[in-house]
């Protein structure tokens, strides 16, 4: 199944089920990236650098939200 087919299938779900998919996706992405986030704890990042890290780490999720 292609990404487009998955997205189309999700769009056909009732809103409550779409929310469940979104929550699962968010948890899954964050769990995969947890180890990289731990490496940032205690670092003194500038606002710009912090934004860069947040957008880089969450690029896939932000891309999905942008559609």
PDBQT receptor file of N, H, CA, C and O in Angstrom, charges set to zero:
ATOM      1  N   UNK A   1       0.849  -1.173   0.000  1.00  0.00    +0.000 N 
ATOM      2  CA  UNK A   1       0.000   0.000   0.000  1.00  0.00    +0.000 C 
ATOM      3  C   UNK A   1       0.899   1.241   0.000  1.00  0.00    +0.000 C 
ATOM      4  O   UNK A   1       1.845   1.325   0.783  1.00  0.00    +0.000 OA
ATOM      5  N   UNK A   2       0.607   2.178  -0.858  1.00  0.00    +0.000 N 
ATOM      6  H   UNK A   2      -0.161   2.110  -1.494  1.00  0.00    +0.000 HD
ATOM      7  CA  UNK A   2       1.413   3.392  -0.950  1.00  0.00    +0.000 C 
ATOM      8  C   UNK A   2       1.004   4.395   0.128  1.00  0.00    +0.000 C 
ATOM      9  O   UNK A   2      -0.040   4.253   0.764  1.00  0.00    +0.000 OA
ATOM     10  N   UNK A   3       1.838   5.398   0.317  1.00  0.00    +0.000 N 
ATOM     11  H   UNK A   3       2.686   5.513  -0.199  1.00  0.00    +0.000 HD
ATOM     12  CA  UNK A   3       1.544   6.449   1.287  1.00  0.00    +0.000 C 
ATOM     13  C   UNK A   3       0.249   7.157   0.905  1.00  0.00    +0.000 C 
ATOM     14  O   UNK A   3      -0.571   7.468   1.769  1.00  0.00    +0.000 OA
ATOM     15  N   UNK A   4       0.068   7.409  -0.370  1.00  0.00    +0.000 N 
ATOM     16  H   UNK A   4       0.735   7.156  -1.072  1.00  0.00    +0.000 HD
ATOM     17  CA  UNK A   4      -1.144   8.087  -0.837  1.00  0.00    +0.000 C 
ATOM     18  C   UNK A   4      -2.382   7.253  -0.513  1.00  0.00    +0.000 C 
ATOM     19  O   UNK A   4      -3.405   7.795  -0.093  1.00  0.00    +0.000 OA
ATOM     20  N   UNK A   5      -2.291   5.943  -0.707  1.00  0.00    +0.000 N 
ATOM     21  H   UNK A   5      -1.460   5.504  -1.048  1.00  0.00    +0.000 HD
ATOM     22  CA  UNK A   5      -3.415   5.065  -0.390  1.00  0.00    +0.000 C 
ATOM     23  C   UNK A   5      -3.706   5.058   1.110  1.00  0.00    +0.000 C 
ATOM     24  O   UNK A   5      -4.867   5.045   1.521  1.00  0.00    +0.000 OA
ATOM     25  N   UNK A   6      -2.659   5.066   1.916  1.00  0.00    +0.000 N 
ATOM     26  H   UNK A   6      -1.717   5.076   1.582  1.00  0.00    +0.000 HD
ATOM     27  CA  UNK A   6      -2.835   5.102   3.369  1.00  0.00    +0.000 C 
ATOM     28  C   UNK A   6      -3.513   6.408   3.775  1.00  0.00    +0.000 C 
ATOM     29  O   UNK A   6      -4.451   6.405   4.572  1.00  0.00    +0.000 OA
ATOM     30  N   UNK A   7      -3.035   7.520   3.225  1.00  0.00    +0.000 N 
ATOM     31  H   UNK A   7      -2.273   7.522   2.577  1.00  0.00    +0.000 HD
ATOM     32  CA  UNK A   7      -3.618   8.826   3.554  1.00  0.00    +0.000 C 
ATOM     33  C   UNK A   7      -5.083   8.889   3.141  1.00  0.00    +0.000 C 
ATOM     34  O   UNK A   7      -5.916   9.415   3.879  1.00  0.00    +0.000 OA
ATOM     35  N   UNK A   8      -5.395   8.361   1.980  1.00  0.00    +0.000 N 
ATOM     36  H   UNK A   8      -4.718   7.934   1.381  1.00  0.00    +0.000 HD
ATOM     37  CA  UNK A   8      -6.780   8.340   1.505  1.00  0.00    +0.000 C 
ATOM     38  C   UNK A   8      -7.646   7.493   2.425  1.00  0.00    +0.000 C 
ATOM     39  O   UNK A   8      -8.772   7.871   2.749  1.00  0.00    +0.000 OA
ATOM     40  N   UNK A   9      -7.121   6.351   2.844  1.00  0.00    +0.000 N 
ATOM     41  H   UNK A   9      -6.206   6.044   2.581  1.00  0.00    +0.000 HD
ATOM     42  CA  UNK A   9      -7.868   5.481   3.758  1.00  0.00    +0.000 C 
ATOM     43  C   UNK A   9      -8.113   6.177   5.097  1.00  0.00    +0.000 C 
ATOM     44  O   UNK A   9      -9.200   6.064   5.666  1.00  0.00    +0.000 OA
ATOM     45  N   UNK A  10      -7.119   6.886   5.596  1.00  0.00    +0.000 N 
ATOM     46  H   UNK A  10      -6.236   6.977   5.134  1.00  0.00    +0.000 HD
ATOM     47  CA  UNK A  10      -7.269   7.606   6.863  1.00  0.00    +0.000 C 
ATOM     48  C   UNK A  10      -8.323   8.701   6.725  1.00  0.00    +0.000 C 
ATOM     49  O   UNK A  10      -9.136   8.896   7.629  1.00  0.00    +0.000 OA
ATOM     50  N   UNK A  11      -8.317   9.412   5.604  1.00  0.00    +0.000 N 
ATOM     51  H   UNK A  11      -7.657   9.254   4.869  1.00  0.00    +0.000 HD
ATOM     52  CA  UNK A  11      -9.297  10.471   5.376  1.00  0.00    +0.000 C 
ATOM     53  C   UNK A  11     -10.725   9.944   5.342  1.00  0.00    +0.000 C 
ATOM     54  O   UNK A  11     -11.661  10.684   5.642  1.00  0.00    +0.000 OA
ATOM     55  N   UNK A  12     -10.903   8.684   4.983  1.00  0.00    +0.000 N 
ATOM     56  H   UNK A  12     -10.142   8.083   4.739  1.00  0.00    +0.000 HD
ATOM     57  CA  UNK A  12     -12.239   8.086   4.910  1.00  0.00    +0.000 C 
ATOM     58  C   UNK A  12     -12.746   7.632   6.283  1.00  0.00    +0.000 C 
ATOM     59  O   UNK A  12     -13.932   7.339   6.441  1.00  0.00    +0.000 OA
ATOM     60  N   UNK A  13     -11.855   7.574   7.268  1.00  0.00    +0.000 N 
ATOM     61  H   UNK A  13     -10.892   7.812   7.139  1.00  0.00    +0.000 HD
ATOM     62  CA  UNK A  13     -12.255   7.141   8.602  1.00  0.00    +0.000 C 
ATOM     63  C   UNK A  13     -13.104   8.209   9.282  1.00  0.00    +0.000 C 
ATOM     64  O   UNK A  13     -13.013   9.390   8.946  1.00  0.00    +0.000 OA
ATOM     65  N   UNK A  14     -13.936   7.786  10.247  1.00  0.00    +0.000 N 
ATOM     66  H   UNK A  14     -14.009   6.827  10.520  1.00  0.00    +0.000 HD
ATOM     67  CA  UNK A  14     -14.644   8.776  11.061  1.00  0.00    +0.000 C 
ATOM     68  C   UNK A  14     -13.628   9.623  11.836  1.00  0.00    +0.000 C 
ATOM     69  O   UNK A  14     -12.510   9.175  12.092  1.00  0.00    +0.000 OA
ATOM     70  N   UNK A  15     -14.016  10.830  12.202  1.00  0.00    +0.000 N 
ATOM     71  H   UNK A  15     -14.924  11.193  11.994  1.00  0.00    +0.000 HD
ATOM     72  CA  UNK A  15     -13.114  11.767  12.857  1.00  0.00    +0.000 C 
ATOM     73  C   UNK A  15     -12.474  11.154  14.104  1.00  0.00    +0.000 C 
ATOM     74  O   UNK A  15     -11.276  11.327  14.327  1.00  0.00    +0.000 OA
ATOM     75  N   UNK A  16     -13.239  10.457  14.901  1.00  0.00    +0.000 N 
ATOM     76  H   UNK A  16     -14.213  10.317  14.720  1.00  0.00    +0.000 HD
ATOM     77  CA  UNK A  16     -12.708   9.859  16.135  1.00  0.00    +0.000 C 
ATOM     78  C   UNK A  16     -11.583   8.867  15.810  1.00  0.00    +0.000 C 
ATOM     79  O   UNK A  16     -10.562   8.845  16.497  1.00  0.00    +0.000 OA
ATOM     80  N   UNK A  17     -11.761   8.067  14.792  1.00  0.00    +0.000 N 
ATOM     81  H   UNK A  17     -12.590   8.084  14.234  1.00  0.00    +0.000 HD
ATOM     82  CA  UNK A  17     -10.730   7.115  14.403  1.00  0.00    +0.000 C 
ATOM     83  C   UNK A  17      -9.520   7.826  13.798  1.00  0.00    +0.000 C 
ATOM     84  O   UNK A  17      -8.390   7.377  13.988  1.00  0.00    +0.000 OA
ATOM     85  N   UNK A  18      -9.735   8.922  13.076  1.00  0.00    +0.000 N 
ATOM     86  H   UNK A  18     -10.653   9.287  12.922  1.00  0.00    +0.000 HD
ATOM     87  CA  UNK A  18      -8.617   9.712  12.559  1.00  0.00    +0.000 C 
ATOM     88  C   UNK A  18      -7.781  10.251  13.725  1.00  0.00    +0.000 C 
ATOM     89  O   UNK A  18      -6.552  10.258  13.660  1.00  0.00    +0.000 OA
ATOM     90  N   UNK A  19      -8.449  10.700  14.782  1.00  0.00    +0.000 N 
ATOM     91  H   UNK A  19      -9.448  10.694  14.834  1.00  0.00    +0.000 HD
ATOM     92  CA  UNK A  19      -7.744  11.183  15.965  1.00  0.00    +0.000 C 
ATOM     93  C   UNK A  19      -6.898  10.081  16.582  1.00  0.00    +0.000 C 
ATOM     94  O   UNK A  19      -5.766  10.323  17.001  1.00  0.00    +0.000 OA
ATOM     95  N   UNK A  20      -7.443   8.874  16.640  1.00  0.00    +0.000 N 
ATOM     96  H   UNK A  20      -8.363   8.678  16.299  1.00  0.00    +0.000 HD
ATOM     97  CA  UNK A  20      -6.695   7.745  17.195  1.00  0.00    +0.000 C 
ATOM     98  C   UNK A  20      -5.457   7.446  16.360  1.00  0.00    +0.000 C 
ATOM     99  O   UNK A  20      -4.396   7.149  16.909  1.00  0.00    +0.000 OA
ATOM    100  N   UNK A  21      -5.582   7.521  15.036  1.00  0.00    +0.000 N 
ATOM    101  H   UNK A  21      -6.444   7.762  14.590  1.00  0.00    +0.000 HD
ATOM    102  CA  UNK A  21      -4.433   7.303  14.146  1.00  0.00    +0.000 C 
ATOM    103  C   UNK A  21      -3.387   8.379  14.395  1.00  0.00    +0.000 C 
ATOM    104  O   UNK A  21      -2.196   8.078  14.485  1.00  0.00    +0.000 OA
ATOM    105  N   UNK A  22      -3.818   9.626  14.506  1.00  0.00    +0.000 N 
ATOM    106  H   UNK A  22      -4.785   9.871  14.433  1.00  0.00    +0.000 HD
ATOM    107  CA  UNK A  22      -2.896  10.733  14.734  1.00  0.00    +0.000 C 
ATOM    108  C   UNK A  22      -2.158  10.558  16.060  1.00  0.00    +0.000 C 
ATOM    109  O   UNK A  22      -0.944  10.752  16.125  1.00  0.00    +0.000 OA
ATOM    110  N   UNK A  23      -2.877  10.198  17.101  1.00  0.00    +0.000 N 
ATOM    111  H   UNK A  23      -3.863  10.041  17.049  1.00  0.00    +0.000 HD
ATOM    112  CA  UNK A  23      -2.255   9.989  18.414  1.00  0.00    +0.000 C 
ATOM    113  C   UNK A  23      -1.249   8.846  18.344  1.00  0.00    +0.000 C 
ATOM    114  O   UNK A  23      -0.141   8.961  18.867  1.00  0.00    +0.000 OA
ATOM    115  N   UNK A  24      -1.626   7.761  17.710  1.00  0.00    +0.000 N 
ATOM    116  H   UNK A  24      -2.527   7.668  17.286  1.00  0.00    +0.000 HD
ATOM    117  CA  UNK A  24      -0.706   6.617  17.576  1.00  0.00    +0.000 C 
ATOM    118  C   UNK A  24       0.540   7.017  16.797  1.00  0.00    +0.000 C 
ATOM    119  O   UNK A  24       1.658   6.661  17.171  1.00  0.00    +0.000 OA
ATOM    120  N   UNK A  25       0.343   7.747  15.728  1.00  0.00    +0.000 N 
ATOM    121  H   UNK A  25      -0.565   8.036  15.424  1.00  0.00    +0.000 HD
ATOM    122  CA  UNK A  25       1.467   8.184  14.897  1.00  0.00    +0.000 C 
ATOM    123  C   UNK A  25       2.409   9.081  15.696  1.00  0.00    +0.000 C 
ATOM    124  O   UNK A  25       3.628   8.921  15.636  1.00  0.00    +0.000 OA
ATOM    125  N   UNK A  26       1.845  10.013  16.434  1.00  0.00    +0.000 N 
ATOM    126  H   UNK A  26       0.855  10.143  16.482  1.00  0.00    +0.000 HD
ATOM    127  CA  UNK A  26       2.658  10.896  17.262  1.00  0.00    +0.000 C 
ATOM    128  C   UNK A  26       3.462  10.132  18.293  1.00  0.00    +0.000 C 
ATOM    129  O   UNK A  26       4.653  10.388  18.471  1.00  0.00    +0.000 OA
ATOM    130  N   UNK A  27       2.816   9.189  18.979  1.00  0.00    +0.000 N 
ATOM    131  H   UNK A  27       1.849   8.981  18.834  1.00  0.00    +0.000 HD
ATOM    132  CA  UNK A  27       3.520   8.376  19.976  1.00  0.00    +0.000 C 
ATOM    133  C   UNK A  27       4.623   7.539  19.327  1.00  0.00    +0.000 C 
ATOM    134  O   UNK A  27       5.722   7.415  19.867  1.00  0.00    +0.000 OA
ATOM    135  N   UNK A  28       4.319   6.979  18.183  1.00  0.00    +0.000 N 
ATOM    136  H   UNK A  28       3.426   7.079  17.744  1.00  0.00    +0.000 HD
ATOM    137  CA  UNK A  28       5.296   6.137  17.487  1.00  0.00    +0.000 C 
ATOM    138  C   UNK A  28       6.517   6.941  17.068  1.00  0.00    +0.000 C 
ATOM    139  O   UNK A  28       7.652   6.507  17.268  1.00  0.00    +0.000 OA
ATOM    140  N   UNK A  29       6.285   8.111  16.489  1.00  0.00    +0.000 N 
ATOM    141  H   UNK A  29       5.364   8.464  16.327  1.00  0.00    +0.000 HD
ATOM    142  CA  UNK A  29       7.407   8.951  16.063  1.00  0.00    +0.000 C 
ATOM    143  C   UNK A  29       8.235   9.414  17.253  1.00  0.00    +0.000 C 
ATOM    144  O   UNK A  29       9.465   9.418  17.195  1.00  0.00    +0.000 OA
ATOM    145  N   UNK A  30       7.569   9.801  18.323  1.00  0.00    +0.000 N 
ATOM    146  H   UNK A  30       6.570   9.798  18.370  1.00  0.00    +0.000 HD
ATOM    147  CA  UNK A  30       8.293  10.286  19.493  1.00  0.00    +0.000 C 
ATOM    148  C   UNK A  30       9.083   9.156  20.152  1.00  0.00    +0.000 C 
ATOM    149  O   UNK A  30      10.194   9.384  20.630  1.00  0.00    +0.000 OA
ATOM    150  N   UNK A  31       8.538   7.963  20.183  1.00  0.00    +0.000 N 
ATOM    151  H   UNK A  31       7.636   7.778  19.794  1.00  0.00    +0.000 HD
ATOM    152  CA  UNK A  31       9.253   6.832  20.773  1.00  0.00    +0.000 C 
ATOM    153  C   UNK A  31      10.518   6.517  19.983  1.00  0.00    +0.000 C 
ATOM    154  O   UNK A  31      11.554   6.195  20.565  1.00  0.00    +0.000 OA
ATOM    155  N   UNK A  32      10.435   6.609  18.678  1.00  0.00    +0.000 N 
ATOM    156  H   UNK A  32       9.593   6.871  18.205  1.00  0.00    +0.000 HD
ATOM    157  CA  UNK A  32      11.603   6.342  17.834  1.00  0.00    +0.000 C 
ATOM    158  C   UNK A  32      12.676   7.401  18.012  1.00  0.00    +0.000 C 
ATOM    159  O   UNK A  32      13.866   7.120  17.873  1.00  0.00    +0.000 OA
ATOM    160  N   UNK A  33      12.256   8.604  18.318  1.00  0.00    +0.000 N 
ATOM    161  H   UNK A  33      11.289   8.833  18.432  1.00  0.00    +0.000 HD
ATOM    162  CA  UNK A  33      13.195   9.711  18.421  1.00  0.00    +0.000 C 
ATOM    163  C   UNK A  33      13.606  10.017  19.861  1.00  0.00    +0.000 C 
ATOM    164  O   UNK A  33      14.389  10.935  20.104  1.00  0.00    +0.000 OA
ATOM    165  N   UNK A  34      13.083   9.258  20.804  1.00  0.00    +0.000 N 
ATOM    166  H   UNK A  34      12.447   8.512  20.608  1.00  0.00    +0.000 HD
ATOM    167  CA  UNK A  34      13.357   9.540  22.213  1.00  0.00    +0.000 C 
ATOM    168  C   UNK A  34      14.847   9.530  22.516  1.00  0.00    +0.000 C 
ATOM    169  O   UNK A  34      15.325  10.371  23.278  1.00  0.00    +0.000 OA
ATOM    170  N   UNK A  35      15.578   8.610  21.942  1.00  0.00    +0.000 N 
ATOM    171  H   UNK A  35      15.190   7.927  21.323  1.00  0.00    +0.000 HD
ATOM    172  CA  UNK A  35      17.008   8.534  22.233  1.00  0.00    +0.000 C 
ATOM    173  C   UNK A  35      17.746   9.767  21.730  1.00  0.00    +0.000 C 
ATOM    174  O   UNK A  35      18.687  10.230  22.375  1.00  0.00    +0.000 OA
ATOM    175  N   UNK A  36      17.333  10.304  20.588  1.00  0.00    +0.000 N 
ATOM    176  H   UNK A  36      16.568   9.929  20.064  1.00  0.00    +0.000 HD
ATOM    177  CA  UNK A  36      17.992  11.510  20.089  1.00  0.00    +0.000 C 
ATOM    178  C   UNK A  36      17.592  12.729  20.912  1.00  0.00    +0.000 C 
ATOM    179  O   UNK A  36      18.379  13.665  21.053  1.00  0.00    +0.000 OA
ATOM    180  N   UNK A  37      16.373  12.729  21.456  1.00  0.00    +0.000 N 
ATOM    181  H   UNK A  37      15.733  11.969  21.341  1.00  0.00    +0.000 HD
ATOM    182  CA  UNK A  37      15.937  13.853  22.292  1.00  0.00    +0.000 C 
ATOM    183  C   UNK A  37      16.701  13.872  23.605  1.00  0.00    +0.000 C 
ATOM    184  O   UNK A  37      17.018  14.945  24.120  1.00  0.00    +0.000 OA
ATOM    185  N   UNK A  38      17.002  12.700  24.154  1.00  0.00    +0.000 N 
ATOM    186  H   UNK A  38      16.745  11.829  23.735  1.00  0.00    +0.000 HD
ATOM    187  CA  UNK A  38      17.733  12.632  25.412  1.00  0.00    +0.000 C 
ATOM    188  C   UNK A  38      19.101  13.290  25.281  1.00  0.00    +0.000 C 
ATOM    189  O   UNK A  38      19.595  13.875  26.244  1.00  0.00    +0.000 OA
ATOM    190  N   UNK A  39      19.711  13.207  24.123  1.00  0.00    +0.000 N 
ATOM    191  H   UNK A  39      19.309  12.732  23.340  1.00  0.00    +0.000 HD
ATOM    192  CA  UNK A  39      21.031  13.804  23.934  1.00  0.00    +0.000 C 
ATOM    193  C   UNK A  39      20.992  15.328  24.010  1.00  0.00    +0.000 C 
ATOM    194  O   UNK A  39      22.037  15.960  24.168  1.00  0.00    +0.000 OA
ATOM    195  N   UNK A  40      19.804  15.932  23.901  1.00  0.00    +0.000 N 
ATOM    196  H   UNK A  40      18.955  15.419  23.773  1.00  0.00    +0.000 HD
ATOM    197  CA  UNK A  40      19.672  17.388  23.956  1.00  0.00    +0.000 C 
ATOM    198  C   UNK A  40      19.422  17.911  25.365  1.00  0.00    +0.000 C 
ATOM    199  O   UNK A  40      19.516  19.115  25.604  1.00  0.00    +0.000 OA
ATOM    200  N   UNK A  41      19.102  17.015  26.300  1.00  0.00    +0.000 N 
ATOM    201  H   UNK A  41      19.026  16.037  26.105  1.00  0.00    +0.000 HD
ATOM    202  CA  UNK A  41      18.814  17.438  27.673  1.00  0.00    +0.000 C 
ATOM    203  C   UNK A  41      20.056  18.082  28.276  1.00  0.00    +0.000 C 
ATOM    204  O   UNK A  41      21.160  17.546  28.180  1.00  0.00    +0.000 OA
ATOM    205  N   UNK A  42      19.856  19.232  28.894  1.00  0.00    +0.000 N 
ATOM    206  H   UNK A  42      18.959  19.667  28.972  1.00  0.00    +0.000 HD
ATOM    207  CA  UNK A  42      20.955  19.923  29.553  1.00  0.00    +0.000 C 
ATOM    208  C   UNK A  42      21.762  20.828  28.651  1.00  0.00    +0.000 C 
ATOM    209  O   UNK A  42      22.672  21.512  29.120  1.00  0.00    +0.000 OA
ATOM    210  N   UNK A  43      21.451  20.850  27.372  1.00  0.00    +0.000 N 
ATOM    211  H   UNK A  43      20.712  20.294  26.991  1.00  0.00    +0.000 HD
ATOM    212  CA  UNK A  43      22.177  21.723  26.452  1.00  0.00    +0.000 C 
ATOM    213  C   UNK A  43      21.526  23.103  26.471  1.00  0.00    +0.000 C 
ATOM    214  O   UNK A  43      20.305  23.225  26.570  1.00  0.00    +0.000 OA
ATOM    215  N   UNK A  44      22.328  24.103  26.377  1.00  0.00    +0.000 N 
ATOM    216  H   UNK A  44      23.320  24.004  26.297  1.00  0.00    +0.000 HD
ATOM    217  CA  UNK A  44      21.843  25.478  26.366  1.00  0.00    +0.000 C 
ATOM    218  C   UNK A  44      21.765  25.943  24.917  1.00  0.00    +0.000 C 
ATOM    219  O   UNK A  44      22.725  26.495  24.379  1.00  0.00    +0.000 OA
ATOM    220  N   UNK A  45      20.599  25.713  24.286  1.00  0.00    +0.000 N 
ATOM    221  H   UNK A  45      19.820  25.264  24.723  1.00  0.00    +0.000 HD
ATOM    222  CA  UNK A  45      20.429  26.054  22.878  1.00  0.00    +0.000 C 
ATOM    223  C   UNK A  45      19.773  27.421  22.739  1.00  0.00    +0.000 C 
ATOM    224  O   UNK A  45      18.926  27.798  23.549  1.00  0.00    +0.000 OA
ATOM    225  N   UNK A  46      20.164  28.149  21.721  1.00  0.00    +0.000 N 
ATOM    226  H   UNK A  46      20.852  27.843  21.063  1.00  0.00    +0.000 HD
ATOM    227  CA  UNK A  46      19.480  29.405  21.410  1.00  0.00    +0.000 C 
ATOM    228  C   UNK A  46      18.093  29.068  20.876  1.00  0.00    +0.000 C 
ATOM    229  O   UNK A  46      17.825  27.926  20.503  1.00  0.00    +0.000 OA
ATOM    230  N   UNK A  47      17.226  30.050  20.841  1.00  0.00    +0.000 N 
ATOM    231  H   UNK A  47      17.444  30.978  21.144  1.00  0.00    +0.000 HD
ATOM    232  CA  UNK A  47      15.876  29.838  20.323  1.00  0.00    +0.000 C 
ATOM    233  C   UNK A  47      15.933  29.317  18.887  1.00  0.00    +0.000 C 
ATOM    234  O   UNK A  47      15.243  28.359  18.539  1.00  0.00    +0.000 OA
ATOM    235  N   UNK A  48      16.759  29.952  18.059  1.00  0.00    +0.000 N 
ATOM    236  H   UNK A  48      17.320  30.730  18.341  1.00  0.00    +0.000 HD
ATOM    237  CA  UNK A  48      16.862  29.539  16.655  1.00  0.00    +0.000 C 
ATOM    238  C   UNK A  48      17.356  28.106  16.524  1.00  0.00    +0.000 C 
ATOM    239  O   UNK A  48      16.836  27.341  15.711  1.00  0.00    +0.000 OA
ATOM    240  N   UNK A  49      18.349  27.742  17.311  1.00  0.00    +0.000 N 
ATOM    241  H   UNK A  49      18.771  28.363  17.971  1.00  0.00    +0.000 HD
ATOM    242  CA  UNK A  49      18.884  26.380  17.264  1.00  0.00    +0.000 C 
ATOM    243  C   UNK A  49      17.837  25.390  17.761  1.00  0.00    +0.000 C 
ATOM    244  O   UNK A  49      17.684  24.309  17.193  1.00  0.00    +0.000 OA
ATOM    245  N   UNK A  50      17.116  25.754  18.818  1.00  0.00    +0.000 N 
ATOM    246  H   UNK A  50      17.240  26.633  19.279  1.00  0.00    +0.000 HD
ATOM    247  CA  UNK A  50      16.070  24.871  19.341  1.00  0.00    +0.000 C 
ATOM    248  C   UNK A  50      14.982  24.645  18.289  1.00  0.00    +0.000 C 
ATOM    249  O   UNK A  50      14.510  23.523  18.110  1.00  0.00    +0.000 OA
ATOM    250  N   UNK A  51      14.585  25.722  17.592  1.00  0.00    +0.000 N 
ATOM    251  H   UNK A  51      14.968  26.634  17.738  1.00  0.00    +0.000 HD
ATOM    252  CA  UNK A  51      13.583  25.588  16.526  1.00  0.00    +0.000 C 
ATOM    253  C   UNK A  51      14.092  24.675  15.414  1.00  0.00    +0.000 C 
ATOM    254  O   UNK A  51      13.353  23.841  14.892  1.00  0.00    +0.000 OA
ATOM    255  N   UNK A  52      15.346  24.844  15.067  1.00  0.00    +0.000 N 
ATOM    256  H   UNK A  52      15.946  25.522  15.492  1.00  0.00    +0.000 HD
ATOM    257  CA  UNK A  52      15.942  24.003  14.024  1.00  0.00    +0.000 C 
ATOM    258  C   UNK A  52      15.873  22.529  14.427  1.00  0.00    +0.000 C 
ATOM    259  O   UNK A  52      15.517  21.675  13.615  1.00  0.00    +0.000 OA
ATOM    260  N   UNK A  53      16.212  22.237  15.675  1.00  0.00    +0.000 N 
ATOM    261  H   UNK A  53      16.501  22.931  16.335  1.00  0.00    +0.000 HD
ATOM    262  CA  UNK A  53      16.182  20.859  16.170  1.00  0.00    +0.000 C 
ATOM    263  C   UNK A  53      14.754  20.326  16.163  1.00  0.00    +0.000 C 
ATOM    264  O   UNK A  53      14.513  19.213  15.697  1.00  0.00    +0.000 OA
ATOM    265  N   UNK A  54      13.806  21.107  16.674  1.00  0.00    +0.000 N 
ATOM    266  H   UNK A  54      14.001  22.011  17.053  1.00  0.00    +0.000 HD
ATOM    267  CA  UNK A  54      12.415  20.661  16.736  1.00  0.00    +0.000 C 
ATOM    268  C   UNK A  54      11.876  20.369  15.340  1.00  0.00    +0.000 C 
ATOM    269  O   UNK A  54      11.248  19.332  15.125  1.00  0.00    +0.000 OA
ATOM    270  N   UNK A  55      12.113  21.266  14.395  1.00  0.00    +0.000 N 
ATOM    271  H   UNK A  55      12.623  22.108  14.570  1.00  0.00    +0.000 HD
ATOM    272  CA  UNK A  55      11.597  21.039  13.052  1.00  0.00    +0.000 C 
ATOM    273  C   UNK A  55      12.313  19.894  12.350  1.00  0.00    +0.000 C 
ATOM    274  O   UNK A  55      11.690  19.175  11.568  1.00  0.00    +0.000 OA
ATOM    275  N   UNK A  56      13.600  19.704  12.607  1.00  0.00    +0.000 N 
ATOM    276  H   UNK A  56      14.106  20.288  13.242  1.00  0.00    +0.000 HD
ATOM    277  CA  UNK A  56      14.332  18.606  11.989  1.00  0.00    +0.000 C 
ATOM    278  C   UNK A  56      13.843  17.274  12.545  1.00  0.00    +0.000 C 
ATOM    279  O   UNK A  56      13.611  16.335  11.783  1.00  0.00    +0.000 OA
ATOM    280  N   UNK A  57      13.685  17.182  13.844  1.00  0.00    +0.000 N 
ATOM    281  H   UNK A  57      13.874  17.945  14.463  1.00  0.00    +0.000 HD
ATOM    282  CA  UNK A  57      13.280  15.929  14.492  1.00  0.00    +0.000 C 
ATOM    283  C   UNK A  57      11.848  15.565  14.138  1.00  0.00    +0.000 C 
ATOM    284  O   UNK A  57      11.530  14.383  14.011  1.00  0.00    +0.000 OA
ATOM    285  N   UNK A  58      10.982  16.548  13.977  1.00  0.00    +0.000 N 
ATOM    286  H   UNK A  58      11.240  17.509  14.080  1.00  0.00    +0.000 HD
ATOM    287  CA  UNK A  58       9.566  16.289  13.748  1.00  0.00    +0.000 C 
ATOM    288  C   UNK A  58       9.130  16.584  12.313  1.00  0.00    +0.000 C 
ATOM    289  O   UNK A  58       7.951  16.838  12.063  1.00  0.00    +0.000 OA
ATOM    290  N   UNK A  59      10.049  16.553  11.395  1.00  0.00    +0.000 N 
ATOM    291  H   UNK A  59      11.006  16.347  11.598  1.00  0.00    +0.000 HD
ATOM    292  CA  UNK A  59       9.766  16.897   9.998  1.00  0.00    +0.000 C 
ATOM    293  C   UNK A  59       8.623  16.064   9.413  1.00  0.00    +0.000 C 
ATOM    294  O   UNK A  59       7.743  16.609   8.747  1.00  0.00    +0.000 OA
ATOM    295  N   UNK A  60       8.628  14.748   9.656  1.00  0.00    +0.000 N 
ATOM    296  H   UNK A  60       9.343  14.305  10.198  1.00  0.00    +0.000 HD
ATOM    297  CA  UNK A  60       7.589  13.898   9.085  1.00  0.00    +0.000 C 
ATOM    298  C   UNK A  60       6.211  14.266   9.619  1.00  0.00    +0.000 C 
ATOM    299  O   UNK A  60       5.252  14.389   8.858  1.00  0.00    +0.000 OA
ATOM    300  N   UNK A  61       6.124  14.441  10.923  1.00  0.00    +0.000 N 
ATOM    301  H   UNK A  61       6.903  14.342  11.542  1.00  0.00    +0.000 HD
ATOM    302  CA  UNK A  61       4.852  14.785  11.534  1.00  0.00    +0.000 C 
ATOM    303  C   UNK A  61       4.390  16.164  11.072  1.00  0.00    +0.000 C 
ATOM    304  O   UNK A  61       3.214  16.342  10.757  1.00  0.00    +0.000 OA
ATOM    305  N   UNK A  62       5.279  17.123  11.028  1.00  0.00    +0.000 N 
ATOM    306  H   UNK A  62       6.234  16.978  11.284  1.00  0.00    +0.000 HD
ATOM    307  CA  UNK A  62       4.917  18.464  10.568  1.00  0.00    +0.000 C 
ATOM    308  C   UNK A  62       4.487  18.439   9.111  1.00  0.00    +0.000 C 
ATOM    309  O   UNK A  62       3.571  19.163   8.720  1.00  0.00    +0.000 OA
ATOM    310  N   UNK A  63       5.138  17.616   8.309  1.00  0.00    +0.000 N 
ATOM    311  H   UNK A  63       5.882  17.029   8.627  1.00  0.00    +0.000 HD
ATOM    312  CA  UNK A  63       4.742  17.484   6.913  1.00  0.00    +0.000 C 
ATOM    313  C   UNK A  63       3.334  16.946   6.771  1.00  0.00    +0.000 C 
ATOM    314  O   UNK A  63       2.578  17.383   5.904  1.00  0.00    +0.000 OA
ATOM    315  N   UNK A  64       2.983  15.993   7.625  1.00  0.00    +0.000 N 
ATOM    316  H   UNK A  64       3.597  15.638   8.330  1.00  0.00    +0.000 HD
ATOM    317  CA  UNK A  64       1.628  15.442   7.589  1.00  0.00    +0.000 C 
ATOM    318  C   UNK A  64       0.597  16.478   8.035  1.00  0.00    +0.000 C 
ATOM    319  O   UNK A  64      -0.499  16.557   7.479  1.00  0.00    +0.000 OA
ATOM    320  N   UNK A  65       0.960  17.269   9.042  1.00  0.00    +0.000 N 
ATOM    321  H   UNK A  65       1.850  17.204   9.494  1.00  0.00    +0.000 HD
ATOM    322  CA  UNK A  65       0.044  18.288   9.542  1.00  0.00    +0.000 C 
ATOM    323  C   UNK A  65      -0.150  19.418   8.537  1.00  0.00    +0.000 C 
ATOM    324  O   UNK A  65      -1.200  20.060   8.519  1.00  0.00    +0.000 OA
ATOM    325  N   UNK A  66       0.841  19.659   7.716  1.00  0.00    +0.000 N 
ATOM    326  H   UNK A  66       1.694  19.138   7.731  1.00  0.00    +0.000 HD
ATOM    327  CA  UNK A  66       0.787  20.775   6.774  1.00  0.00    +0.000 C 
ATOM    328  C   UNK A  66      -0.188  20.505   5.628  1.00  0.00    +0.000 C 
ATOM    329  O   UNK A  66      -0.585  21.435   4.926  1.00  0.00    +0.000 OA
ATOM    330  N   UNK A  67      -0.569  19.271   5.436  1.00  0.00    +0.000 N 
ATOM    331  H   UNK A  67      -0.247  18.516   6.006  1.00  0.00    +0.000 HD
ATOM    332  CA  UNK A  67      -1.453  18.934   4.312  1.00  0.00    +0.000 C 
ATOM    333  C   UNK A  67      -2.892  19.182   4.632  1.00  0.00    +0.000 C 
ATOM    334  O   UNK A  67      -3.761  18.948   3.792  1.00  0.00    +0.000 OA
TER     335      UNK A  67
